């Protein structure tokens, strides 16, 4: 699925909610990302925005 910069900016502007989560990662995907995936699978899906924290 291709996502435009404008779509990502809109997700960030709207903030986290029941179907949007923001996660930070350094060298690998953290356990809480997997927990969020499981939570989304048990509901109606969602979007995880993963970024690298400097």
PDB file of N, CA, C, O and CB in Angstrom:
ATOM      1  N   UNK A   1       0.847  -1.178   0.000  1.00  0.00           N
ATOM      2  CA  UNK A   1       0.000   0.000   0.000  1.00  0.00           C
ATOM      3  C   UNK A   1       0.889   1.238   0.000  1.00  0.00           C
ATOM      4  O   UNK A   1       1.723   1.410   0.889  1.00  0.00           O
ATOM      5  CB  UNK A   1      -0.962   0.000   1.221  1.00  0.00           C
ATOM      6  N   UNK A   2       0.714   2.075  -0.973  1.00  0.00           N
ATOM      7  CA  UNK A   2       1.463   3.323  -1.041  1.00  0.00           C
ATOM      8  C   UNK A   2       0.751   4.394  -0.225  1.00  0.00           C
ATOM      9  O   UNK A   2      -0.462   4.578  -0.331  1.00  0.00           O
ATOM     10  CB  UNK A   2       1.637   3.779  -2.506  1.00  0.00           C
ATOM     11  N   UNK A   3       1.521   5.089   0.582  1.00  0.00           N
ATOM     12  CA  UNK A   3       0.978   6.149   1.417  1.00  0.00           C
ATOM     13  C   UNK A   3       1.715   7.431   1.081  1.00  0.00           C
ATOM     14  O   UNK A   3       2.945   7.448   1.027  1.00  0.00           O
ATOM     15  CB  UNK A   3       1.102   5.806   2.935  1.00  0.00           C
ATOM     16  N   UNK A   4       0.976   8.494   0.858  1.00  0.00           N
ATOM     17  CA  UNK A   4       1.596   9.770   0.508  1.00  0.00           C
ATOM     18  C   UNK A   4       2.065  10.505   1.760  1.00  0.00           C
ATOM     19  O   UNK A   4       1.622  10.213   2.871  1.00  0.00           O
ATOM     20  CB  UNK A   4       0.614  10.646  -0.285  1.00  0.00           C
ATOM     21  N   UNK A   5       2.946  11.439   1.564  1.00  0.00           N
ATOM     22  CA  UNK A   5       3.422  12.280   2.664  1.00  0.00           C
ATOM     23  C   UNK A   5       2.251  13.040   3.273  1.00  0.00           C
ATOM     24  O   UNK A   5       2.193  13.226   4.489  1.00  0.00           O
ATOM     25  CB  UNK A   5       4.514  13.267   2.175  1.00  0.00           C
ATOM     26  N   UNK A   6       1.331  13.474   2.444  1.00  0.00           N
ATOM     27  CA  UNK A   6       0.165  14.205   2.941  1.00  0.00           C
ATOM     28  C   UNK A   6      -0.694  13.319   3.842  1.00  0.00           C
ATOM     29  O   UNK A   6      -1.222  13.799   4.845  1.00  0.00           O
ATOM     30  CB  UNK A   6      -0.673  14.736   1.768  1.00  0.00           C
ATOM     31  N   UNK A   7      -0.844  12.037   3.506  1.00  0.00           N
ATOM     32  CA  UNK A   7      -1.632  11.129   4.337  1.00  0.00           C
ATOM     33  C   UNK A   7      -0.963  10.910   5.692  1.00  0.00           C
ATOM     34  O   UNK A   7      -1.640  10.861   6.719  1.00  0.00           O
ATOM     35  CB  UNK A   7      -1.830   9.784   3.622  1.00  0.00           C
ATOM     36  N   UNK A   8       0.349  10.781   5.698  1.00  0.00           N
ATOM     37  CA  UNK A   8       1.087  10.615   6.953  1.00  0.00           C
ATOM     38  C   UNK A   8       0.971  11.876   7.801  1.00  0.00           C
ATOM     39  O   UNK A   8       0.753  11.796   9.010  1.00  0.00           O
ATOM     40  CB  UNK A   8       2.575  10.289   6.677  1.00  0.00           C
ATOM     41  N   UNK A   9       1.115  13.030   7.175  1.00  0.00           N
ATOM     42  CA  UNK A   9       0.986  14.290   7.902  1.00  0.00           C
ATOM     43  C   UNK A   9      -0.407  14.438   8.512  1.00  0.00           C
ATOM     44  O   UNK A   9      -0.544  14.951   9.622  1.00  0.00           O
ATOM     45  CB  UNK A   9       1.280  15.469   6.974  1.00  0.00           C
ATOM     46  N   UNK A  10      -1.429  13.996   7.800  1.00  0.00           N
ATOM     47  CA  UNK A  10      -2.799  14.076   8.321  1.00  0.00           C
ATOM     48  C   UNK A  10      -2.977  13.139   9.513  1.00  0.00           C
ATOM     49  O   UNK A  10      -3.623  13.509  10.493  1.00  0.00           O
ATOM     50  CB  UNK A  10      -3.819  13.730   7.215  1.00  0.00           C
ATOM     51  N   UNK A  11      -2.412  11.927   9.445  1.00  0.00           N
ATOM     52  CA  UNK A  11      -2.469  11.006  10.588  1.00  0.00           C
ATOM     53  C   UNK A  11      -1.802  11.627  11.814  1.00  0.00           C
ATOM     54  O   UNK A  11      -2.334  11.546  12.921  1.00  0.00           O
ATOM     55  CB  UNK A  11      -1.791   9.663  10.237  1.00  0.00           C
ATOM     56  N   UNK A  12      -0.652  12.238  11.618  1.00  0.00           N
ATOM     57  CA  UNK A  12       0.075  12.868  12.720  1.00  0.00           C
ATOM     58  C   UNK A  12      -0.722  14.041  13.281  1.00  0.00           C
ATOM     59  O   UNK A  12      -0.797  14.223  14.497  1.00  0.00           O
ATOM     60  CB  UNK A  12       1.467  13.342  12.254  1.00  0.00           C
ATOM     61  N   UNK A  13      -1.311  14.828  12.401  1.00  0.00           N
ATOM     62  CA  UNK A  13      -2.105  15.975  12.836  1.00  0.00           C
ATOM     63  C   UNK A  13      -3.295  15.535  13.683  1.00  0.00           C
ATOM     64  O   UNK A  13      -3.611  16.179  14.684  1.00  0.00           O
ATOM     65  CB  UNK A  13      -2.589  16.774  11.627  1.00  0.00           C
ATOM     66  N   UNK A  14      -3.957  14.450  13.295  1.00  0.00           N
ATOM     67  CA  UNK A  14      -5.125  13.963  14.027  1.00  0.00           C
ATOM     68  C   UNK A  14      -4.737  13.357  15.371  1.00  0.00           C
ATOM     69  O   UNK A  14      -5.533  13.360  16.309  1.00  0.00           O
ATOM     70  CB  UNK A  14      -5.876  12.936  13.193  1.00  0.00           C
ATOM     71  N   UNK A  15      -3.512  12.836  15.465  1.00  0.00           N
ATOM     72  CA  UNK A  15      -3.048  12.261  16.721  1.00  0.00           C
ATOM     73  C   UNK A  15      -3.501  10.827  16.910  1.00  0.00           C
ATOM     74  O   UNK A  15      -4.220  10.260  16.087  1.00  0.00           O
ATOM     75  CB  UNK A  15      -3.526  13.092  17.872  1.00  0.00           C
ATOM     76  N   UNK A  16      -3.054  10.258  18.025  1.00  0.00           N
ATOM     77  CA  UNK A  16      -3.401   8.874  18.331  1.00  0.00           C
ATOM     78  C   UNK A  16      -4.871   8.757  18.689  1.00  0.00           C
ATOM     79  O   UNK A  16      -5.489   9.696  19.190  1.00  0.00           O
ATOM     80  CB  UNK A  16      -2.536   8.341  19.473  1.00  0.00           C
ATOM     81  N   UNK A  17      -5.404   7.596  18.422  1.00  0.00           N
ATOM     82  CA  UNK A  17      -6.793   7.312  18.741  1.00  0.00           C
ATOM     83  C   UNK A  17      -7.005   5.817  18.782  1.00  0.00           C
ATOM     84  O   UNK A  17      -6.055   5.046  18.912  1.00  0.00           O
ATOM     85  CB  UNK A  17      -7.739   7.965  17.726  1.00  0.00           C
ATOM     86  N   UNK A  18      -8.255   5.414  18.670  1.00  0.00           N
ATOM     87  CA  UNK A  18      -8.584   3.994  18.780  1.00  0.00           C
ATOM     88  C   UNK A  18      -7.996   3.168  17.631  1.00  0.00           C
ATOM     89  O   UNK A  18      -7.809   1.959  17.773  1.00  0.00           O
ATOM     90  CB  UNK A  18     -10.093   3.818  18.819  1.00  0.00           C
ATOM     91  N   UNK A  19      -7.706   3.808  16.498  1.00  0.00           N
ATOM     92  CA  UNK A  19      -7.172   3.051  15.360  1.00  0.00           C
ATOM     93  C   UNK A  19      -5.839   3.598  14.841  1.00  0.00           C
ATOM     94  O   UNK A  19      -5.385   3.205  13.767  1.00  0.00           O
ATOM     95  CB  UNK A  19      -8.180   3.048  14.236  1.00  0.00           C
ATOM     96  N   UNK A  20      -5.215   4.500  15.600  1.00  0.00           N
ATOM     97  CA  UNK A  20      -3.908   5.052  15.210  1.00  0.00           C
ATOM     98  C   UNK A  20      -2.995   5.061  16.425  1.00  0.00           C
ATOM     99  O   UNK A  20      -3.364   5.557  17.489  1.00  0.00           O
ATOM    100  CB  UNK A  20      -4.052   6.493  14.618  1.00  0.00           C
ATOM    101  N   UNK A  21      -1.806   4.509  16.258  1.00  0.00           N
ATOM    102  CA  UNK A  21      -0.802   4.489  17.329  1.00  0.00           C
ATOM    103  C   UNK A  21       0.532   4.961  16.763  1.00  0.00           C
ATOM    104  O   UNK A  21       0.885   4.626  15.632  1.00  0.00           O
ATOM    105  CB  UNK A  21      -0.664   3.058  17.953  1.00  0.00           C
ATOM    106  N   UNK A  22       1.267   5.733  17.545  1.00  0.00           N
ATOM    107  CA  UNK A  22       2.617   6.160  17.189  1.00  0.00           C
ATOM    108  C   UNK A  22       3.606   5.363  18.033  1.00  0.00           C
ATOM    109  O   UNK A  22       3.424   5.231  19.243  1.00  0.00           O
ATOM    110  CB  UNK A  22       2.804   7.702  17.403  1.00  0.00           C
ATOM    111  N   UNK A  23       4.638   4.838  17.409  1.00  0.00           N
ATOM    112  CA  UNK A  23       5.654   4.059  18.116  1.00  0.00           C
ATOM    113  C   UNK A  23       7.037   4.544  17.703  1.00  0.00           C
ATOM    114  O   UNK A  23       7.252   4.962  16.565  1.00  0.00           O
ATOM    115  CB  UNK A  23       5.496   2.541  17.825  1.00  0.00           C
ATOM    116  N   UNK A  24       7.973   4.481  18.650  1.00  0.00           N
ATOM    117  CA  UNK A  24       9.365   4.795  18.340  1.00  0.00           C
ATOM    118  C   UNK A  24      10.181   3.511  18.395  1.00  0.00           C
ATOM    119  O   UNK A  24       9.884   2.607  19.176  1.00  0.00           O
ATOM    120  CB  UNK A  24       9.936   5.861  19.326  1.00  0.00           C
ATOM    121  N   UNK A  25      11.192   3.443  17.573  1.00  0.00           N
ATOM    122  CA  UNK A  25      12.075   2.276  17.533  1.00  0.00           C
ATOM    123  C   UNK A  25      13.502   2.760  17.357  1.00  0.00           C
ATOM    124  O   UNK A  25      13.752   3.767  16.695  1.00  0.00           O
ATOM    125  CB  UNK A  25      11.674   1.295  16.388  1.00  0.00           C
ATOM    126  N   UNK A  26      14.415   2.046  17.943  1.00  0.00           N
ATOM    127  CA  UNK A  26      15.827   2.359  17.748  1.00  0.00           C
ATOM    128  C   UNK A  26      16.452   1.345  16.793  1.00  0.00           C
ATOM    129  O   UNK A  26      16.617   1.631  15.608  1.00  0.00           O
ATOM    130  CB  UNK A  26      16.580   2.371  19.102  1.00  0.00           C
ATOM    131  N   UNK A  27      16.797   0.173  17.296  1.00  0.00           N
ATOM    132  CA  UNK A  27      17.467  -0.819  16.466  1.00  0.00           C
ATOM    133  C   UNK A  27      16.564  -1.971  16.047  1.00  0.00           C
ATOM    134  O   UNK A  27      16.877  -2.694  15.101  1.00  0.00           O
ATOM    135  CB  UNK A  27      18.652  -1.359  17.192  1.00  0.00           C
ATOM    136  N   UNK A  28      15.444  -2.147  16.749  1.00  0.00           N
ATOM    137  CA  UNK A  28      14.524  -3.228  16.429  1.00  0.00           C
ATOM    138  C   UNK A  28      13.120  -2.835  16.859  1.00  0.00           C
ATOM    139  O   UNK A  28      12.924  -1.868  17.595  1.00  0.00           O
ATOM    140  CB  UNK A  28      14.958  -4.547  17.109  1.00  0.00           C
ATOM    141  N   UNK A  29      12.148  -3.604  16.386  1.00  0.00           N
ATOM    142  CA  UNK A  29      10.761  -3.344  16.759  1.00  0.00           C
ATOM    143  C   UNK A  29      10.551  -3.793  18.198  1.00  0.00           C
ATOM    144  O   UNK A  29      10.887  -4.920  18.562  1.00  0.00           O
ATOM    145  CB  UNK A  29       9.771  -4.069  15.798  1.00  0.00           C
ATOM    146  N   UNK A  30       9.996  -2.911  19.004  1.00  0.00           N
ATOM    147  CA  UNK A  30       9.760  -3.186  20.421  1.00  0.00           C
ATOM    148  C   UNK A  30       8.541  -4.074  20.619  1.00  0.00           C
ATOM    149  O   UNK A  30       7.687  -4.188  19.740  1.00  0.00           O
ATOM    150  CB  UNK A  30       9.584  -1.883  21.193  1.00  0.00           C
ATOM    151  N   UNK A  31       8.476  -4.698  21.781  1.00  0.00           N
ATOM    152  CA  UNK A  31       7.372  -5.595  22.121  1.00  0.00           C
ATOM    153  C   UNK A  31       6.022  -4.889  22.056  1.00  0.00           C
ATOM    154  O   UNK A  31       5.032  -5.496  21.647  1.00  0.00           O
ATOM    155  CB  UNK A  31       7.581  -6.177  23.511  1.00  0.00           C
ATOM    156  N   UNK A  32       5.964  -3.628  22.449  1.00  0.00           N
ATOM    157  CA  UNK A  32       4.681  -2.937  22.451  1.00  0.00           C
ATOM    158  C   UNK A  32       4.106  -2.769  21.050  1.00  0.00           C
ATOM    159  O   UNK A  32       2.894  -2.625  20.894  1.00  0.00           O
ATOM    160  CB  UNK A  32       4.827  -1.588  23.104  1.00  0.00           C
ATOM    161  N   UNK A  33       4.961  -2.785  20.029  1.00  0.00           N
ATOM    162  CA  UNK A  33       4.460  -2.737  18.651  1.00  0.00           C
ATOM    163  C   UNK A  33       3.677  -4.014  18.357  1.00  0.00           C
ATOM    164  O   UNK A  33       2.591  -3.963  17.780  1.00  0.00           O
ATOM    165  CB  UNK A  33       5.633  -2.563  17.633  1.00  0.00           C
ATOM    166  N   UNK A  34       4.229  -5.152  18.753  1.00  0.00           N
ATOM    167  CA  UNK A  34       3.542  -6.428  18.536  1.00  0.00           C
ATOM    168  C   UNK A  34       2.227  -6.480  19.311  1.00  0.00           C
ATOM    169  O   UNK A  34       1.233  -7.015  18.819  1.00  0.00           O
ATOM    170  CB  UNK A  34       4.446  -7.601  18.952  1.00  0.00           C
ATOM    171  N   UNK A  35       2.222  -5.930  20.508  1.00  0.00           N
ATOM    172  CA  UNK A  35       0.994  -5.897  21.306  1.00  0.00           C
ATOM    173  C   UNK A  35      -0.070  -5.032  20.626  1.00  0.00           C
ATOM    174  O   UNK A  35      -1.255  -5.363  20.652  1.00  0.00           O
ATOM    175  CB  UNK A  35       1.286  -5.365  22.725  1.00  0.00           C
ATOM    176  N   UNK A  36       0.357  -3.933  20.023  1.00  0.00           N
ATOM    177  CA  UNK A  36      -0.579  -3.071  19.299  1.00  0.00           C
ATOM    178  C   UNK A  36      -1.121  -3.779  18.071  1.00  0.00           C
ATOM    179  O   UNK A  36      -2.310  -3.675  17.771  1.00  0.00           O
ATOM    180  CB  UNK A  36       0.099  -1.758  18.893  1.00  0.00           C
ATOM    181  N   UNK A  37      -0.263  -4.500  17.358  1.00  0.00           N
ATOM    182  CA  UNK A  37      -0.718  -5.272  16.198  1.00  0.00           C
ATOM    183  C   UNK A  37      -1.797  -6.263  16.628  1.00  0.00           C
ATOM    184  O   UNK A  37      -2.840  -6.369  15.982  1.00  0.00           O
ATOM    185  CB  UNK A  37       0.471  -6.019  15.531  1.00  0.00           C
ATOM    186  N   UNK A  38      -1.549  -6.981  17.707  1.00  0.00           N
ATOM    187  CA  UNK A  38      -2.538  -7.945  18.212  1.00  0.00           C
ATOM    188  C   UNK A  38      -3.843  -7.251  18.588  1.00  0.00           C
ATOM    189  O   UNK A  38      -4.925  -7.759  18.295  1.00  0.00           O
ATOM    190  CB  UNK A  38      -1.979  -8.701  19.429  1.00  0.00           C
ATOM    191  N   UNK A  39      -3.743  -6.097  19.233  1.00  0.00           N
ATOM    192  CA  UNK A  39      -4.943  -5.357  19.618  1.00  0.00           C
ATOM    193  C   UNK A  39      -5.731  -4.928  18.379  1.00  0.00           C
ATOM    194  O   UNK A  39      -6.957  -5.035  18.360  1.00  0.00           O
ATOM    195  CB  UNK A  39      -4.567  -4.126  20.468  1.00  0.00           C
ATOM    196  N   UNK A  40      -5.040  -4.444  17.348  1.00  0.00           N
ATOM    197  CA  UNK A  40      -5.715  -4.040  16.119  1.00  0.00           C
ATOM    198  C   UNK A  40      -6.360  -5.242  15.429  1.00  0.00           C
ATOM    199  O   UNK A  40      -7.455  -5.130  14.879  1.00  0.00           O
ATOM    200  CB  UNK A  40      -4.725  -3.351  15.168  1.00  0.00           C
ATOM    201  N   UNK A  41      -5.686  -6.384  15.459  1.00  0.00           N
ATOM    202  CA  UNK A  41      -6.244  -7.588  14.841  1.00  0.00           C
ATOM    203  C   UNK A  41      -7.514  -8.043  15.547  1.00  0.00           C
ATOM    204  O   UNK A  41      -8.410  -8.604  14.916  1.00  0.00           O
ATOM    205  CB  UNK A  41      -5.216  -8.714  14.851  1.00  0.00           C
ATOM    206  N   UNK A  42      -7.594  -7.803  16.847  1.00  0.00           N
ATOM    207  CA  UNK A  42      -8.766  -8.200  17.617  1.00  0.00           C
ATOM    208  C   UNK A  42      -9.908  -7.198  17.500  1.00  0.00           C
ATOM    209  O   UNK A  42     -11.013  -7.466  17.972  1.00  0.00           O
ATOM    210  CB  UNK A  42      -8.392  -8.376  19.065  1.00  0.00           C
ATOM    211  N   UNK A  43      -9.662  -6.063  16.889  1.00  0.00           N
ATOM    212  CA  UNK A  43     -10.713  -5.065  16.684  1.00  0.00           C
ATOM    213  C   UNK A  43     -10.992  -4.947  15.191  1.00  0.00           C
ATOM    214  O   UNK A  43     -11.288  -5.944  14.531  1.00  0.00           O
ATOM    215  CB  UNK A  43     -10.304  -3.680  17.286  1.00  0.00           C
ATOM    216  N   UNK A  44     -10.902  -3.763  14.671  1.00  0.00           N
ATOM    217  CA  UNK A  44     -11.225  -3.522  13.257  1.00  0.00           C
ATOM    218  C   UNK A  44     -10.022  -3.021  12.472  1.00  0.00           C
ATOM    219  O   UNK A  44     -10.182  -2.357  11.448  1.00  0.00           O
ATOM    220  CB  UNK A  44     -12.362  -2.516  13.141  1.00  0.00           C
ATOM    221  N   UNK A  45      -8.824  -3.331  12.942  1.00  0.00           N
ATOM    222  CA  UNK A  45      -7.626  -2.867  12.249  1.00  0.00           C
ATOM    223  C   UNK A  45      -7.193  -1.507  12.744  1.00  0.00           C
ATOM    224  O   UNK A  45      -7.789  -0.939  13.659  1.00  0.00           O
ATOM    225  CB  UNK A  45      -7.862  -2.819  10.755  1.00  0.00           C
ATOM    226  N   UNK A  46      -6.153  -0.996  12.128  1.00  0.00           N
ATOM    227  CA  UNK A  46      -5.639   0.307  12.518  1.00  0.00           C
ATOM    228  C   UNK A  46      -4.354   0.617  11.800  1.00  0.00           C
ATOM    229  O   UNK A  46      -3.909  -0.128  10.927  1.00  0.00           O
ATOM    230  CB  UNK A  46      -5.426   0.372  14.010  1.00  0.00           C
ATOM    231  N   UNK A  47      -3.766   1.727  12.181  1.00  0.00           N
ATOM    232  CA  UNK A  47      -2.530   2.195  11.561  1.00  0.00           C
ATOM    233  C   UNK A  47      -1.494   2.422  12.647  1.00  0.00           C
ATOM    234  O   UNK A  47      -1.766   3.072  13.657  1.00  0.00           O
ATOM    235  CB  UNK A  47      -2.767   3.494  10.739  1.00  0.00           C
ATOM    236  N   UNK A  48      -0.301   1.878  12.426  1.00  0.00           N
ATOM    237  CA  UNK A  48       0.819   2.112  13.325  1.00  0.00           C
ATOM    238  C   UNK A  48       1.846   2.934  12.566  1.00  0.00           C
ATOM    239  O   UNK A  48       2.315   2.527  11.503  1.00  0.00           O
ATOM    240  CB  UNK A  48       1.434   0.768  13.850  1.00  0.00           C
ATOM    241  N   UNK A  49       2.192   4.090  13.113  1.00  0.00           N
ATOM    242  CA  UNK A  49       3.216   4.946  12.523  1.00  0.00           C
ATOM    243  C   UNK A  49       4.480   4.714  13.337  1.00  0.00           C
ATOM    244  O   UNK A  49       4.539   5.049  14.520  1.00  0.00           O
ATOM    245  CB  UNK A  49       2.788   6.477  12.517  1.00  0.00           C
ATOM    246  N   UNK A  50       5.498   4.133  12.687  1.00  0.00           N
ATOM    247  CA  UNK A  50       6.740   3.812  13.377  1.00  0.00           C
ATOM    248  C   UNK A  50       7.813   4.797  12.939  1.00  0.00           C
ATOM    249  O   UNK A  50       8.032   5.012  11.747  1.00  0.00           O
ATOM    250  CB  UNK A  50       7.181   2.348  13.093  1.00  0.00           C
ATOM    251  N   UNK A  51       8.476   5.390  13.926  1.00  0.00           N
ATOM    252  CA  UNK A  51       9.556   6.329  13.656  1.00  0.00           C
ATOM    253  C   UNK A  51      10.773   5.988  14.467  1.00  0.00           C
ATOM    254  O   UNK A  51      10.702   5.249  15.450  1.00  0.00           O
ATOM    255  CB  UNK A  51       9.121   7.749  13.944  1.00  0.00           C
ATOM    256  N   UNK A  52      11.862   6.519  14.059  1.00  0.00           N
ATOM    257  CA  UNK A  52      13.120   6.272  14.767  1.00  0.00           C
ATOM    258  C   UNK A  52      13.384   7.457  15.689  1.00  0.00           C
ATOM    259  O   UNK A  52      13.398   8.610  15.260  1.00  0.00           O
ATOM    260  CB  UNK A  52      14.315   6.058  13.763  1.00  0.00           C
ATOM    261  N   UNK A  53      13.590   7.145  16.958  1.00  0.00           N
ATOM    262  CA  UNK A  53      13.912   8.182  17.934  1.00  0.00           C
ATOM    263  C   UNK A  53      15.408   8.374  17.935  1.00  0.00           C
ATOM    264  O   UNK A  53      16.158   7.406  18.060  1.00  0.00           O
ATOM    265  CB  UNK A  53      13.394   7.816  19.357  1.00  0.00           C
ATOM    266  N   UNK A  54      15.850   9.594  17.800  1.00  0.00           N
ATOM    267  CA  UNK A  54      17.295   9.887  17.776  1.00  0.00           C
ATOM    268  C   UNK A  54      17.841   9.972  19.162  1.00  0.00           C
ATOM    269  O   UNK A  54      19.035  10.211  19.342  1.00  0.00           O
ATOM    270  CB  UNK A  54      17.584  11.182  17.035  1.00  0.00           C
TER     271      UNK A  54
END
